[in-house]
């Protein structure tokens, strides 16, 4: 018997990674160089297909690849330092 687990949405993945890195939505937005409302809308599911450029910025701020951001799980990933704003 094969059990198929549903994939997490981008909204769930962004929130999971953000919480794993212990960042607020505002802190993630600042580190990524995007508007806080973008992070809020992505996590709320109001933006279901964010631009690749936005995903790259968020992934960079979270210290993961875009692939890890949309498909990966923090439990499987190595703990990497996050990019700090202003550095």
N, C-alpha and C positions, 0 to 999 in steps of 0.2 A: 504494500500500500504506500502510495506516494502522498505526502502532505505538502501542499503548496502554501507557503506563507505569503501573505500580501506584502508588497513592497511599501515602504513608507513614502509618503508624499514629500515633495521638496519642503513644504511647510514644516512637516514633522522632523525632517532631517536637519534643517537649519536650527530649529529650536533645540533639538537633542544635542547637536554639536555646541551650540551657544551655552547651554546649561552645563555640558560636560567641561567646557572651558571656564565655567563660573563667570560668565559675562552677562551684563544686562543688555537689553536690546539697544539702549543708547550707547553703551560702551562698545558693542560690536559695530554699530554704525560708524562711530567715530574712528575706530581702528581701521575699518574698511574704506573710509572716506565716502560714505554714502549717507543719505538722509535717514534719520531714525524712522520716519514714516515708511520707508521702503522695507526695512526689517520687520516692522509691525505688520505691514500688509502681506508680506511673504508668509510670515508665521500664522497669520489669521486666515490664509488661504484666499485672500482677495486678489493676489497675484499668483496664479498657478504656474505660469511659464515665464519666469524672470529672464531678463537678458543675460546672455553668456558673460558679458562684461561685468554685470553685477554679481553673478555667481563667482567669477574669478576674484573679485575684490573681497567678497565674503569669505571664500575659501582661504585666500591669503591671510586674512585677519585671524582666521581660526586655526591656521597652521596645517591645513589639509589640502589635498588636491580637489579639483572640481568633482572628479569621480568619487572620491571619498565623501565629499559633501552630499552628493545626491544619491549615492548607492551604499556608502560605507556605514559602519557602526562604530561609535567611540569605543566599545568594548573590544573590537578587533584591532583598532588602530594604536599605533605607538603614541605615547604622550609627547607631544611636541610643544615647544614654547610658542605662544601666540605673538603675533607682530604687535608691538606697542605703538600707539599713536605718538607722533612727535619724535620718533627715533629715526 
